[in-house]
Amino acid sequence: MEFKDYYKIMGVARDATQDEIKRAYRTLARKYHPDVSKAPDAEARFKELGEAYAVLKDLEKRAAYDQLGSNWQAGQDFRPPPDWNTGFEFSGDGSAGAAGAADFSDFFESLYGRGFESGGRRQQAAHARGEDHHAKVMIDLEDAYNGATRTIKLKRPELNAEGRVVMRPHQLNVTIPRGVRAGQHIRLAGQGAAGIGQGPPGDLYLEIEFHPHPLYRVDQRDVYLDLPLAPWEAALGATLKVPTPTAAVDLKIPPKSVAGGKLRLKGRGIPGTTPGDFYVVLQLVLPEADSETSLAFYAQMAEQFKSFNPRAKLGV
């Protein structure tokens, strides 16, 4: 998938005001409208303009595009990094999918077509409740086990006095409840957009994701750890100290264990009404043959186990 330079498509500078973007679109849309233009690529250019304008006219989509696309050039291969919109506060109902995304390119949909919909309902009343806001935030896995209070930094796009998009940072002290899991939302009452007139403010919903952990993987409430074993520990069995997000535990490795085998510690996953489990996935690690002695030992093993064929199931 190629990166699309929406500013180049619109023929405007990256710091163009919203009014400049609107004027550029009106001019180019008249030029390339399929009912008017005789250019063979008029329909494609008109559609491309519509996609670019759908992003740049919207403060939230434009700010997200600027944040992600500043280091890319048109035509380059592009894949949005995971959790690229973490800490980005947006309005709307938080539902997946952007209106009209099906009419736009895969590039557009990769950014806005899943879980990022800005521009919530329009409020016409003199007194109305403010819009709800949404943001994705990253926490440590240990916070889900123990609960915590964390300072969360968010940013939200606004127009400055010159009509240009700027990011307004702000931070909140948030209580992370024990047992929260990835994908759940924490509601902060009254922390959304201000109400109209005497209407109350909206709420802010924080979608929880976990920072990548150097030891553990998470699936719903279950947590996984890859445990390296020496061959003799797997063959003979052993009792080993194993880390978990709360404390190290003594784990009995049964004799004749095999690589990829799983040992379950029931109820030691993420806490909850029904807590998850903690799984230890066994991985065999061979000592390095880095000396004459170790090489001689491996030669003895080869002789001892010469009837063993690790590739027997391959049929060769």
C-alpha positions as CSV (number, residue, x, y, z in Angstrom):
1,M,0.0,0.0,0.0
2,E,1.4,3.4,-1.0
3,F,1.4,6.5,1.2
4,K,-0.8,9.3,-0.1
5,D,0.3,12.9,0.2
6,Y,-3.0,14.6,0.7
7,Y,-1.4,18.1,0.8
8,K,0.2,17.5,-2.6
9,I,-3.1,16.2,-4.0
10,M,-4.8,19.4,-2.8
11,G,-1.9,21.6,-4.0
12,V,-1.5,23.3,-0.5
13,A,1.2,23.7,2.0
14,R,1.3,21.5,5.1
15,D,0.6,24.5,7.3
16,A,-2.3,25.7,5.2
17,T,-5.3,27.1,7.1
18,Q,-8.7,25.4,7.0
19,D,-10.0,28.2,4.8
20,E,-7.1,27.7,2.3
21,I,-7.9,24.0,2.1
22,K,-11.6,24.7,1.5
23,R,-10.8,27.2,-1.3
24,A,-8.3,24.8,-2.9
25,Y,-10.9,22.0,-2.9
26,R,-13.6,24.1,-4.5
27,T,-11.2,25.2,-7.3
28,L,-9.9,21.7,-8.0
29,A,-13.3,20.0,-7.7
30,R,-14.7,22.3,-10.4
31,K,-11.7,21.6,-12.6
32,Y,-11.9,17.8,-12.3
33,H,-15.6,17.2,-12.0
34,P,-16.4,14.4,-14.4
35,D,-19.4,16.3,-15.8
36,V,-17.1,19.2,-16.7
37,S,-13.6,18.0,-17.3
38,K,-12.4,16.4,-20.5
39,A,-9.3,14.9,-18.9
40,P,-9.2,11.1,-19.2
41,D,-8.3,10.8,-15.5
42,A,-10.9,13.3,-14.3
43,E,-13.0,10.8,-12.4
44,A,-10.0,9.3,-10.6
45,R,-8.6,12.8,-9.8
46,F,-12.0,14.0,-8.5
47,K,-12.3,10.9,-6.3
48,E,-8.7,11.4,-5.0
49,L,-9.5,15.0,-4.2
50,G,-12.6,14.0,-2.3
51,E,-10.6,11.6,-0.2
52,A,-7.9,14.2,0.6
53,Y,-10.5,16.8,1.5
54,A,-12.3,14.5,3.7
55,V,-9.2,14.2,5.8
56,L,-7.8,17.7,5.7
57,K,-11.1,19.5,6.4
58,D,-11.6,17.5,9.6
59,L,-9.4,18.7,12.5
60,E,-9.1,15.3,14.1
61,K,-8.4,13.4,10.9
62,R,-5.9,16.0,9.7
63,A,-4.1,16.1,13.0
64,A,-3.8,12.3,13.1
65,Y,-2.6,12.3,9.4
66,D,0.0,14.9,10.2
67,Q,1.2,13.0,13.3
68,L,1.6,9.8,11.3
69,G,2.6,11.0,7.9
70,S,5.3,13.6,8.5
71,N,8.1,11.1,7.7
72,W,6.6,9.6,4.6
73,Q,6.7,10.5,0.9
74,A,4.0,9.8,-1.7
75,G,4.5,6.4,-3.3
76,Q,6.4,4.9,-0.5
77,D,5.3,1.6,0.9
78,F,3.2,2.3,4.0
79,R,1.9,0.4,7.0
80,P,0.6,2.3,10.0
81,P,2.4,1.1,13.1
82,P,0.3,-0.6,15.8
83,D,-1.4,1.7,18.3
84,W,-0.3,4.8,16.2
85,N,-3.3,6.8,17.6
86,T,-2.5,6.1,21.3
87,G,-3.0,9.2,23.4
88,F,-5.0,11.0,20.7
89,E,-8.3,12.3,22.0
90,F,-11.1,12.5,19.5
91,S,-14.9,13.2,19.5
92,G,-17.8,11.1,18.2
93,D,-19.3,7.9,19.4
94,G,-16.2,5.8,19.2
95,S,-17.8,3.3,16.9
96,A,-15.6,1.5,14.3
97,G,-15.6,2.7,10.8
98,A,-15.5,6.1,9.2
99,A,-18.4,7.4,7.2
100,G,-17.8,6.9,3.6
101,A,-14.6,5.0,4.1
102,A,-15.8,2.3,1.6
103,D,-15.6,4.9,-1.1
104,F,-12.0,5.8,-0.4
105,S,-8.7,4.0,-0.7
106,D,-7.2,1.2,1.4
107,F,-4.7,3.9,2.7
108,F,-7.6,5.9,4.1
109,E,-9.3,2.9,5.6
110,S,-6.0,1.8,7.2
111,L,-6.0,5.0,9.2
112,Y,-9.6,5.8,9.8
113,G,-11.7,2.8,8.9
114,R,-11.4,0.9,12.1
115,G,-12.2,2.4,15.5
116,F,-11.5,6.1,14.6
117,E,-14.5,8.1,13.8
118,S,-14.3,11.8,14.5
119,G,-17.0,14.5,14.2
120,G,-19.8,13.5,16.5
121,R,-23.4,14.7,16.5
122,R,-24.2,18.3,15.8
123,Q,-25.9,20.1,18.7
124,Q,-28.4,22.7,17.7
125,A,-30.1,23.3,21.0
126,A,-29.3,26.4,23.1
127,H,-28.6,24.0,26.0
128,A,-27.2,20.6,25.2
129,R,-24.9,18.0,26.7
130,G,-21.3,18.1,25.4
131,E,-20.0,15.4,23.1
132,D,-18.3,12.4,24.5
133,H,-14.6,12.0,23.8
134,H,-12.5,8.9,23.3
135,A,-8.8,8.0,23.5
136,K,-6.6,4.9,23.5
137,V,-4.1,4.7,26.4
138,M,-1.3,2.3,27.2
139,I,-0.7,0.8,30.6
140,D,1.6,-1.8,32.1
141,L,0.3,-5.3,32.6
142,E,1.2,-5.1,36.3
143,D,-1.3,-2.2,36.6
144,A,-4.1,-4.7,35.6
145,Y,-3.0,-7.1,38.4
146,N,-2.7,-4.5,41.2
147,G,-4.6,-1.5,40.2
148,A,-2.9,1.9,40.0
149,T,-3.2,5.7,39.7
150,R,-1.4,7.0,36.6
151,T,-0.9,10.3,35.0
152,I,-2.2,10.0,31.4
153,K,-1.1,12.5,28.8
154,L,-3.5,13.2,25.9
155,K,-3.5,15.6,23.0
156,R,-6.4,17.1,21.1
157,P,-6.4,19.2,17.8
158,E,-7.6,22.8,17.9
159,L,-7.6,25.8,15.5
160,N,-5.3,28.6,16.6
161,A,-6.0,32.3,15.9
162,E,-4.6,32.0,12.4
163,G,-6.9,29.1,11.5
164,R,-4.2,26.5,11.6
165,V,-4.4,23.1,13.4
166,V,-2.4,22.8,16.6
167,M,-2.3,20.1,19.2
168,R,-3.3,21.0,22.7
169,P,-1.7,18.7,25.3
170,H,-3.4,18.0,28.6
171,Q,-3.0,15.4,31.3
172,L,-5.3,13.6,33.8
173,N,-4.8,11.5,36.9
174,V,-6.6,8.3,36.2
175,T,-7.4,5.4,38.5
176,I,-6.7,2.1,36.8
177,P,-9.0,-0.5,38.3
178,R,-7.6,-3.9,39.2
179,G,-8.6,-6.5,36.7
180,V,-9.0,-4.2,33.7
181,R,-8.1,-5.9,30.4
182,A,-7.2,-4.8,26.9
183,G,-10.1,-3.4,25.0
184,Q,-12.1,-2.3,28.0
185,H,-13.0,1.4,28.6
186,I,-12.6,3.6,31.6
187,R,-15.3,6.3,31.8
188,L,-14.3,9.7,33.2
189,A,-17.5,11.5,33.8
190,G,-17.5,15.2,32.8
191,Q,-14.1,15.1,31.1
192,G,-15.4,15.2,27.5
193,A,-16.4,18.3,25.5
194,A,-18.0,21.3,27.3
195,G,-21.8,21.5,27.2
196,I,-23.6,24.1,25.2
197,G,-25.2,26.8,27.2
198,Q,-26.1,25.3,30.6
199,G,-25.8,21.8,29.3
200,P,-23.5,19.4,31.2
201,P,-20.1,18.3,29.7
202,G,-19.7,15.0,28.0
203,D,-17.6,12.1,29.2
204,L,-14.2,10.8,28.3
205,Y,-13.8,7.1,27.5
206,L,-10.3,5.7,27.7
207,E,-9.7,2.4,25.8
208,I,-7.1,0.3,27.5
209,E,-4.2,-1.3,25.8
210,F,-1.1,-2.9,27.3
211,H,2.5,-1.9,26.7
212,P,4.5,-4.7,25.1
213,H,6.0,-6.7,27.9
214,P,9.5,-8.2,27.7
215,L,8.3,-11.4,29.4
216,Y,4.6,-11.9,29.0
217,R,2.0,-12.2,26.3
218,V,-1.7,-11.5,27.0
219,D,-4.8,-13.1,25.5
220,Q,-8.0,-11.7,27.1
221,R,-7.4,-12.5,30.8
222,D,-4.8,-15.3,30.2
223,V,-1.1,-14.5,30.4
224,Y,1.7,-16.5,28.8
225,L,5.4,-16.8,29.6
226,D,8.0,-18.7,27.4
227,L,10.2,-20.6,29.9
228,P,13.6,-21.7,28.6
229,L,14.7,-25.2,29.7
230,A,18.0,-27.0,29.5
231,P,17.6,-30.4,27.8
232,W,18.3,-32.3,31.0
233,E,15.7,-30.2,32.9
234,A,13.1,-31.2,30.3
235,A,14.2,-34.9,30.3
236,L,14.6,-35.4,34.0
237,G,12.2,-32.9,35.5
238,A,13.1,-30.0,37.8
239,T,11.6,-27.5,40.2
240,L,12.3,-23.9,39.0
241,K,11.7,-20.4,40.0
242,V,9.3,-18.8,37.5
243,P,8.4,-15.1,37.4
244,T,4.7,-14.0,37.3
245,P,3.4,-10.4,37.3
246,T,2.8,-10.6,41.0
247,A,5.7,-12.7,42.4
248,A,8.0,-15.6,41.5
249,V,6.6,-19.1,42.1
250,D,8.2,-22.5,42.4
251,L,7.1,-24.6,39.4
252,K,7.6,-28.3,39.0
253,I,8.6,-29.3,35.5
254,P,7.5,-33.0,34.9
255,P,10.0,-35.5,33.5
256,K,9.9,-36.1,29.7
257,S,8.6,-32.6,29.0
258,V,8.7,-31.5,25.4
259,A,9.2,-28.2,23.7
260,G,5.9,-26.3,23.3
261,G,4.3,-28.0,26.2
262,K,2.2,-25.8,28.5
263,L,1.8,-25.8,32.2
264,R,-1.2,-23.9,33.6
265,L,-1.3,-22.0,36.9
266,K,-5.0,-21.7,37.4
267,G,-6.3,-18.3,38.4
268,R,-3.0,-16.5,38.1
269,G,-3.9,-14.5,35.0
270,I,-5.5,-11.1,35.0
271,P,-7.9,-10.8,38.0
272,G,-11.6,-10.7,37.5
273,T,-14.9,-12.3,38.6
274,T,-13.5,-15.3,36.7
275,P,-9.8,-14.7,36.7
276,G,-7.6,-15.7,33.8
277,D,-4.9,-18.4,33.9
278,F,-1.1,-18.1,33.7
279,Y,0.5,-20.4,31.1
280,V,4.1,-21.4,31.1
281,V,5.2,-22.5,27.6
282,L,8.3,-24.7,27.6
283,Q,11.1,-23.9,25.3
284,L,14.3,-26.0,24.9
285,V,17.6,-24.2,24.9
286,L,20.8,-26.0,23.9
287,P,24.2,-25.2,25.4
288,E,26.7,-23.7,23.0
289,A,29.3,-25.9,21.6
290,D,32.0,-23.4,22.3
291,S,34.9,-25.5,23.6
292,E,36.7,-28.8,22.8
293,T,35.0,-30.3,25.9
294,S,31.5,-29.4,24.8
295,L,32.1,-30.5,21.3
296,A,33.3,-33.9,22.6
297,F,30.2,-34.1,24.7
298,Y,27.9,-33.5,21.7
299,A,29.9,-36.2,19.8
300,Q,29.1,-38.6,22.6
301,M,25.4,-37.6,22.5
302,A,25.4,-38.2,18.7
303,E,26.8,-41.7,19.3
304,Q,24.4,-42.4,22.2
305,F,21.3,-41.3,20.3
306,K,22.3,-42.4,16.8
307,S,18.9,-44.1,16.3
308,F,17.1,-40.8,17.0
309,N,15.7,-39.1,13.9
310,P,14.3,-35.6,14.7
311,R,12.9,-35.4,11.2
312,A,11.1,-38.7,11.1
313,K,7.7,-37.0,10.7
314,L,8.9,-35.2,7.5
315,G,9.1,-38.5,5.6
316,V,12.6,-37.9,4.4
